[in-house]
Amino acid sequence: GNAGATSGRMEGDEKHMILVDLEVPSMRKSYQFRLEENCRTELLIAEIAEMISQKERCRLLQEGGELELYSVGRELVLDRELSLAQQQIREADRLLLL
């Protein structure tokens, strides 16, 4: 039965999007991003960097440096190998792209 189904759920249950506030201190900008909470953080960072680069028409990546996501609420840098859900990142959380 699908008694537990919620409306607006995308097919194939794995995709569950959350809206987060994302700040990019290096550019003094902030954005709202819809991110898939079960996707590896590493892939999300690449996606975010790509989207911001296109929007702002500039490269985000520092020379030889890797971007990191920092959770303001949890006061820690997110593990690239884990998903947002595994790291208790929730809807409306504030993240910094460093």
ZIHUUR-V322897 format. One record per residue. OMEGA is omega in radians with two decimals (999 if undefined). BURIAL is + if it has 16 or more other C-alpha atoms within 10 Angstrom, else -. D_FIRST is the distance of its C-alpha to the first C-alpha in Angstrom with 2 decimals. Layout:
BEGIN
((OMEGA;BURIAL;D_FIRST) (OMEGA;BURIAL;D_FIRST))
END
This chain:
BEGIN
((3.12;-;0.00) (3.12;-;3.75) (-3.10;-;5.72) (-3.08;-;8.00) (3.09;-;8.93) (-3.13;-;12.56) (3.12;-;14.67) (3.12;-;17.23) (3.10;-;15.40) (-3.12;-;16.99) (3.09;-;15.35) (3.07;-;15.26) (-3.04;-;14.41) (-3.07;-;17.87) (3.06;-;19.75) (-3.03;+;20.04) (3.01;+;23.28) (3.13;+;25.49) (3.14;+;28.73) (3.03;+;31.77) (-3.08;-;35.46) (3.09;+;37.45) (3.08;+;41.20) (-3.06;+;43.60) (-3.10;-;46.78) (-3.13;-;48.85) (-3.07;-;48.44) (-3.13;-;48.30) (2.98;-;45.16) (-3.05;-;41.74) (2.92;-;38.59) (-3.13;-;35.02) (3.02;+;32.73) (-3.05;+;29.05) (3.11;+;28.20) (-2.98;+;25.26) (3.13;+;24.79) (3.14;+;23.62) (3.12;+;26.58) (-3.10;+;29.76) (3.12;+;32.33) (-3.13;+;34.95) (3.12;-;33.15) (3.13;+;32.57) (3.14;+;36.26) (-3.13;-;37.28) (3.14;-;35.11) (-3.12;+;36.47) (3.13;+;40.03) (-3.11;+;39.76) (3.14;-;38.52) (3.12;-;41.18) (3.13;-;43.85) (-3.10;-;43.14) (-3.06;-;43.04) (-3.12;-;46.21) (3.06;-;47.85) (3.12;-;48.81) (3.14;-;47.92) (-3.03;+;46.12) (3.04;-;46.66) (3.11;-;49.75) (3.05;-;52.02) (-3.11;-;50.66) (3.08;-;48.39) (3.09;-;44.64) (3.11;+;42.72) (3.03;+;40.76) (-3.13;+;38.18) (3.10;+;39.21) (3.14;+;37.06) (-3.12;-;39.24) (-3.09;-;37.12) (3.12;-;36.99) (3.07;-;40.48) (3.06;-;39.78) (-3.10;-;39.64) (3.10;+;36.17) (-3.09;+;35.80) (-3.07;+;35.59) (-3.09;-;33.57) (3.10;-;30.70) (3.08;+;28.10) (-3.11;+;28.35) (-3.13;+;25.29) (-3.10;-;27.00) (3.09;-;30.04) (3.05;-;28.50) (-3.03;+;29.29) (3.02;-;27.51) (3.06;-;27.41) (3.06;-;31.03) (3.07;+;32.70) (3.10;+;36.19) (3.05;+;36.97) (3.05;+;40.34) (-3.03;+;41.01) (999;+;44.14))
END
